[in-house]
Amino acid sequence: MTGSQDMRCKACDGSGLLMDDEEWRYTCSICNGDGFVSKYEAAENDIVDTDITNRTLE
């Protein structure tokens, strides 16, 4: 595999979609809907701190 298909996206488990608590599906923001991330993209997407309701903290 090459390019953006180096590693399966852990956020969406390779499906390219995420689901919220009301079961709405939307494009994965980590892999941009590809289902895979390259080792270079993985380095760009550092883990972000979140609070208990998954809001990002700055």
C-alpha positions as YAML, in Angstrom:
chain: A
units: angstrom
residues:
- id: 1
  name: MET
  ca: [0.00, 0.00, 0.00]
- id: 2
  name: THR
  ca: [1.17, 3.49, -0.74]
- id: 3
  name: GLY
  ca: [0.12, 7.07, -0.25]
- id: 4
  name: SER
  ca: [-2.94, 7.56, 1.92]
- id: 5
  name: GLN
  ca: [-3.46, 3.82, 2.37]
- id: 6
  name: ASP
  ca: [-0.52, 3.06, 4.63]
- id: 7
  name: MET
  ca: [-2.53, 2.53, 7.82]
- id: 8
  name: ARG
  ca: [-6.18, 1.86, 8.60]
- id: 9
  name: CYS
  ca: [-7.78, 4.83, 10.37]
- id: 10
  name: LYS
  ca: [-8.29, 4.05, 14.05]
- id: 11
  name: ALA
  ca: [-10.99, 6.72, 14.49]
- id: 12
  name: CYS
  ca: [-13.44, 5.21, 11.97]
- id: 13
  name: ASP
  ca: [-11.96, 1.67, 11.82]
- id: 14
  name: GLY
  ca: [-11.41, 2.02, 8.09]
- id: 15
  name: SER
  ca: [-15.02, 2.82, 7.17]
- id: 16
  name: GLY
  ca: [-14.43, 6.53, 6.46]
- id: 17
  name: LEU
  ca: [-17.49, 7.42, 8.55]
- id: 18
  name: LEU
  ca: [-18.03, 8.35, 12.18]
- id: 19
  name: MET
  ca: [-21.31, 8.13, 14.08]
- id: 20
  name: ASP
  ca: [-22.56, 10.45, 16.81]
- id: 21
  name: ASP
  ca: [-24.70, 9.51, 19.81]
- id: 22
  name: GLU
  ca: [-27.91, 9.96, 17.79]
- id: 23
  name: GLU
  ca: [-26.55, 7.56, 15.14]
- id: 24
  name: TRP
  ca: [-26.03, 10.23, 12.48]
- id: 25
  name: ARG
  ca: [-23.11, 9.30, 10.24]
- id: 26
  name: TYR
  ca: [-20.62, 11.84, 8.93]
- id: 27
  name: THR
  ca: [-17.26, 11.88, 7.17]
- id: 28
  name: CYS
  ca: [-14.32, 11.04, 9.40]
- id: 29
  name: SER
  ca: [-12.30, 14.17, 10.14]
- id: 30
  name: ILE
  ca: [-9.09, 12.20, 10.72]
- id: 31
  name: CYS
  ca: [-8.85, 10.38, 7.38]
- id: 32
  name: ASN
  ca: [-11.17, 12.71, 5.41]
- id: 33
  name: GLY
  ca: [-13.40, 9.75, 4.51]
- id: 34
  name: ASP
  ca: [-10.63, 7.60, 3.00]
- id: 35
  name: GLY
  ca: [-10.61, 5.02, 5.77]
- id: 36
  name: PHE
  ca: [-6.81, 5.05, 5.71]
- id: 37
  name: VAL
  ca: [-4.09, 7.48, 6.75]
- id: 38
  name: SER
  ca: [-0.48, 7.61, 5.64]
- id: 39
  name: LYS
  ca: [2.30, 7.68, 8.17]
- id: 40
  name: TYR
  ca: [2.76, 11.35, 7.26]
- id: 41
  name: GLU
  ca: [-0.92, 12.19, 7.86]
- id: 42
  name: ALA
  ca: [-0.83, 10.28, 11.14]
- id: 43
  name: ALA
  ca: [2.02, 12.48, 12.35]
- id: 44
  name: GLU
  ca: [0.01, 15.61, 11.50]
- id: 45
  name: ASN
  ca: [-3.06, 14.48, 13.47]
- id: 46
  name: ASP
  ca: [-1.77, 14.71, 17.02]
- id: 47
  name: ILE
  ca: [-4.09, 13.63, 19.79]
- id: 48
  name: VAL
  ca: [-6.19, 16.53, 21.05]
- id: 49
  name: ASP
  ca: [-7.23, 16.87, 24.68]
- id: 50
  name: THR
  ca: [-10.98, 16.64, 25.21]
- id: 51
  name: ASP
  ca: [-13.29, 17.05, 28.18]
- id: 52
  name: ILE
  ca: [-15.83, 14.47, 29.37]
- id: 53
  name: THR
  ca: [-18.30, 15.48, 26.62]
- id: 54
  name: ASN
  ca: [-15.60, 15.20, 23.89]
- id: 55
  name: ARG
  ca: [-15.25, 18.94, 23.36]
- id: 56
  name: THR
  ca: [-11.73, 19.92, 22.37]
- id: 57
  name: LEU
  ca: [-9.63, 21.77, 24.91]
- id: 58
  name: GLU
  ca: [-7.10, 24.40, 23.87]
...
